[in-house]
Amino acid sequence: MAKPPTNKRILEQQFSRRATILCAVQLGLGGVLAGRLAWLAIAENQKWQLLSESNRLQLSLIPPRRGLLLDRTGVPLASNKSVFMIDLLPDRLEDADKVLKQLAELLDLSADETDRLKTDLEQALDHQPVRVASDVEWDQYAAVNVRLPDLPGVSPMRGFSRHYPAGAATAHLLGYVGAPSREEYEKTGDPLLMVPGMQVGKDMLEKTLDEHLTGKPGARRAEVTATGKVVRELGVRSDTIGKSVQLTIDGGLQTYASRRLGTQSGSVVVLDAVTGGVLAMASMPAYDPNSFSDGISQFEWDMLSQDERVPLRNKTLQGLYPARIDHQADHGPGFAE
């Protein structure tokens, strides 16, 4: 007759069974982990390698220079000049008020300019840059770069700004450029419009010929730390300048006509009787288009918009003047003097 199992044998059997189950579970988990590691290391190697490179490397676009606008003799009426610029990137801002306060001290920004920046930040898309200042002095540009670790969302850069040598004399003829608006980006969806320093035509020939004048962007590749600080620059591909356009305008005649009008409200149009080309189209008083390229202040904008002589209005295309009539003949519409 078999002896009944003792408590010791029962405990040994239970321990052996539990050990077997635990060993199986461990082997199962080990197999899952090994399989997962093999999957990540072999099957998804390229994916994770690219992600790792994207964390280590930073690729940024360089805004293209606009093509030149030339007069009939080849003299530039609109060109590009190298400037230092400061932009804000809303999606990287952590404390906007703190950053704006520091920038106001470093760049000597007025209260109106600070308020303008706050409004622009509220209206901008998360990834749409906001221009703080253009044509910044070297000392101010260097001061911002030194404090860059304490200024998240601030993007100092060296780029090109539109320059109009004749100033107000060609304002209503050429128009002006500025940063792309939110509506322009939503209309086209072009990611180039979100590049800091990008400028597009806003009025007259700058707007009409914008597609021809806009070049192709360049690219900058740099190695960065986990916090985004640039360690070293790995390579730069230059931008391609846009196509230059030669006009029938005579630059000297355009400036002369504008000076003759002076502060009077009126316009002068000179046509080539043989070809029908426009030699001059002066409209005064006008604004300085360079102010818009560099970022016009709220104070200057208020002065222009409230001026009773309406310097923002193109007198040639938008002015309405009564016909000048004498006793002998009807000479038709005339120009205001």
Summary of the structure (lengths in Angstrom):
residues: 337
radius of gyration: 32.8
end to end distance: 135.0
largest distance: 149.7
contacts: 935
relative contact order: 0.14
helix: 44%
strand: 23%
